[in-house]
Amino acid sequence: MAERGQLITEVDFIGVPTRDLEAAVRFYGETLGLRRSVYKPDRNYAEFETGNVTVSVYDPTRMGMEHHANVNPNALHVGDVAQARATLEERGVEFNGETLDTGVCHMAFFADPDGNAWMLHHRYAPRAAEG
């Protein structure tokens, strides 16, 4: 039997629901400082670039779906969690608890205005090899 290539090769975007597209656009663009690549208020969505994955912010209620905030945090890579956290706190972002040090990475948890969970993340130890 011939060997097959990997079926799924990348993540193209992650969906982030909002009830207020304008507020979400301000949060992701101004507060987090992500570059906005698409803005279609007539289509109820905007997209922001992180460097490797697009964050697609959309209003599900205007697309015939229910709104449910993402409660499991997506990790946003930063060079220094403490520095990034301090910057975002200056911009009004409230974090949940202290920065966590897992022994391999630092993580700081927060949410967007719609309650979607996020974390700042920085791995400082080598990734464990698959066993």
C-alpha positions as CSV (number, residue, x, y, z in Angstrom):
1,M,0.0,0.0,0.0
2,A,1.4,3.4,-0.9
3,E,2.1,5.8,1.9
4,R,-0.2,8.8,2.0
5,G,0.6,12.4,2.9
6,Q,-0.8,14.0,6.0
7,L,-4.5,14.9,5.3
8,I,-4.5,18.1,7.4
9,T,-1.5,20.3,7.0
10,E,-2.2,23.6,8.8
11,V,-4.8,25.6,10.7
12,D,-6.1,28.3,8.4
13,F,-8.0,30.4,11.0
14,I,-9.6,30.2,14.3
15,G,-13.2,31.5,14.8
16,V,-13.9,33.9,17.7
17,P,-17.5,34.8,18.3
18,T,-18.6,38.3,19.2
19,R,-21.9,40.1,19.9
20,D,-20.4,43.5,19.1
21,L,-18.1,43.5,16.0
22,E,-17.0,47.1,16.5
23,A,-15.9,46.5,20.1
24,A,-14.1,43.3,19.0
25,V,-12.4,45.1,16.1
26,R,-11.1,47.7,18.6
27,F,-10.0,45.0,21.1
28,Y,-8.1,42.8,18.6
29,G,-6.7,45.7,16.6
30,E,-6.0,48.4,19.1
31,T,-5.7,46.6,22.5
32,L,-3.9,43.5,21.3
33,G,-2.2,45.3,18.4
34,L,-3.0,42.6,15.8
35,R,-2.9,43.6,12.2
36,R,-6.4,43.7,10.7
37,S,-6.4,42.0,7.3
38,V,-10.2,41.9,6.5
39,Y,-13.0,44.0,7.7
40,K,-16.5,43.2,6.4
41,P,-19.1,44.6,8.8
42,D,-21.8,44.0,6.1
43,R,-20.8,40.3,6.3
44,N,-20.5,40.4,10.1
45,Y,-16.8,39.5,10.4
46,A,-13.2,40.8,10.6
47,E,-9.9,39.0,10.5
48,F,-6.6,39.7,12.3
49,E,-3.2,38.2,11.7
50,T,-0.9,36.7,14.4
51,G,1.9,35.7,12.0
52,N,0.9,32.0,11.7
53,V,-2.8,31.8,12.3
54,T,-5.6,34.2,11.3
55,V,-8.1,35.2,14.1
56,S,-11.5,35.4,12.4
57,V,-13.9,37.5,14.6
58,Y,-17.6,37.0,13.6
59,D,-21.1,37.6,14.9
60,P,-22.7,34.1,14.8
61,T,-26.2,35.4,15.6
62,R,-26.2,37.3,12.4
63,M,-25.2,34.1,10.5
64,G,-28.0,32.0,11.9
65,M,-26.0,30.4,14.7
66,E,-25.9,30.7,18.5
67,H,-23.3,32.7,20.3
68,H,-21.1,30.7,22.6
69,A,-17.8,32.1,24.0
70,N,-14.7,30.0,23.6
71,V,-14.0,29.0,27.2
72,N,-10.8,27.1,26.5
73,P,-8.0,29.5,25.9
74,N,-6.1,29.8,22.7
75,A,-2.4,30.6,23.2
76,L,-0.9,33.8,21.8
77,H,2.9,33.5,21.5
78,V,4.9,36.4,23.0
79,G,8.6,36.8,23.6
80,D,8.2,37.8,27.2
81,V,4.9,37.1,29.1
82,A,5.6,39.5,31.9
83,Q,6.3,42.4,29.5
84,A,3.4,41.6,27.3
85,R,1.1,41.3,30.3
86,A,2.2,44.6,31.7
87,T,1.6,46.3,28.3
88,L,-1.9,44.8,28.0
89,E,-2.8,45.7,31.6
90,E,-1.8,49.3,30.8
91,R,-4.3,49.1,27.9
92,G,-7.1,47.9,30.3
93,V,-6.9,44.1,29.9
94,E,-7.7,42.3,33.2
95,F,-5.9,39.0,33.7
96,N,-7.2,35.9,35.6
97,G,-4.8,35.2,38.4
98,E,-1.0,35.3,38.4
99,T,1.2,34.3,35.6
100,L,1.7,30.5,35.6
101,D,5.1,28.9,35.3
102,T,4.6,25.2,34.3
103,G,8.3,24.4,34.3
104,V,8.5,24.6,30.5
105,C,6.5,27.7,29.8
106,H,4.9,30.9,31.2
107,M,1.2,31.5,30.7
108,A,-1.1,34.5,31.6
109,F,-4.9,34.1,31.1
110,F,-7.4,36.8,30.1
111,A,-10.6,37.1,28.1
112,D,-11.8,39.5,25.3
113,P,-14.9,41.6,25.9
114,D,-17.2,38.7,24.8
115,G,-15.6,36.3,27.3
116,N,-13.5,34.4,24.8
117,A,-10.6,32.9,26.7
118,W,-7.0,33.7,25.7
119,M,-3.6,33.3,27.1
120,L,-0.2,34.9,26.6
121,H,2.3,32.0,26.2
122,H,6.1,31.6,26.0
123,R,7.8,28.3,26.0
124,Y,11.3,28.6,27.6
125,A,12.3,24.9,27.7
126,P,12.7,22.4,24.8
127,R,9.6,20.6,23.6
128,A,9.5,17.0,24.8
129,A,10.1,14.5,22.0
130,E,7.2,12.3,21.0
131,G,7.6,8.9,22.5
